[in-house]
Amino acid sequence: MKKRDKVRHFFVGGRHFQSEFKRQAHMLIIITLGFTIAFSWRQTIFDIVQTAVQAMLPIGGISSSVATSIAITIIAIAIIYAASVFLKDKRDH
């Protein structure tokens, strides 16, 4: 088999290409469904946090919405930071 044919087989019809394609398709499906789930829960989570913010702060209207968005952002950053610390590879130390 010529070198050109080996390269073509590797990228177009080889086992590596097929397994990588399946892996990427699987990841795409998982990410798509994850975003769908997150989008469907978005308003519910916002309403729960907004209720908690309104209970702590005597504000309403747009100020309440902004404070809720800030609270959700702070919570999300804390979760991202905690995940990065706990899931850090031991070799990174």
N, C-alpha and C positions, 0 to 999 in steps of 0.2 A: 504494500500500500504506500502510495506517495505521501510525502510530508503534507502537501496541500490537502489531500484526501483525509489524512488523519486529523488535521485541524478542522476541516469542515465537519467530519464525523463527530468530533468532540463538541462543537458548538451547535450542530443542527440535529444530529441523530444519536449521539452517544449516550451511554448510561448516565454519565455525569450531568448532561443537559437535562435529561428526563427527570432525574431525581431532584435536581435544583429547581426545575419548573414546578414539580409537584410541591416542593417545600414552599416556594414563593406563592403558589396558588392557595395553599393551606393558610399561610400567613395573611394573605389578602382577605380571605373569608373571615378569619378570626378578627382582624382589625375592623373590617366593615361591620360585623355583628356587634363588636364592642362599642363602636361609635353609635350604632343604632340604639343599643341599650342605654348608653350614657345620655343620648339625646332624649330618649323617652322619660328618663328620670330627672332631667334637668330642672323642670318646673317644680317638681315635688321637693327636691333638695333645696331649691331656692326658697320656696314657701316655708319650709321647716326652719331654715337658718334665719329668714326674715322674721318669723315669729319670735325666735330667740333674741334677735337683735332688738326688736321692738319692746321686748320684755325688759331688756337691760338699759336701753336708751330711750328717753322720751321724745322720739322723733317720728315723723310720718311722711308720707308722700315720696317724692323723689329722693330726699335725704335718706330715707329708710332703705330705698333700693340701692343707693350708692354704698351705704354702710354694709348692707348685706353682701354686695359684690366684693367689697374689700375684705370682709370676714371670710368669704369663701376662698378668695385668693390666698389669704394668709394660711388658712387650713390646708389648701392644696400644696403650697410651698413647703409647709412643715412635713406633709406626707411624702413629698418628693425627696426632701432632704433626708428624712428617716429611712426611706427605702434605699437611697444611695449609700447611706452609712451601713445599713444592715446587709445589703446585697453586694457590698464591695468585695472584689476578688482578693483573696489573701496575698496574692503576688503583687498587688498594687501598693502594699505597705512599704 
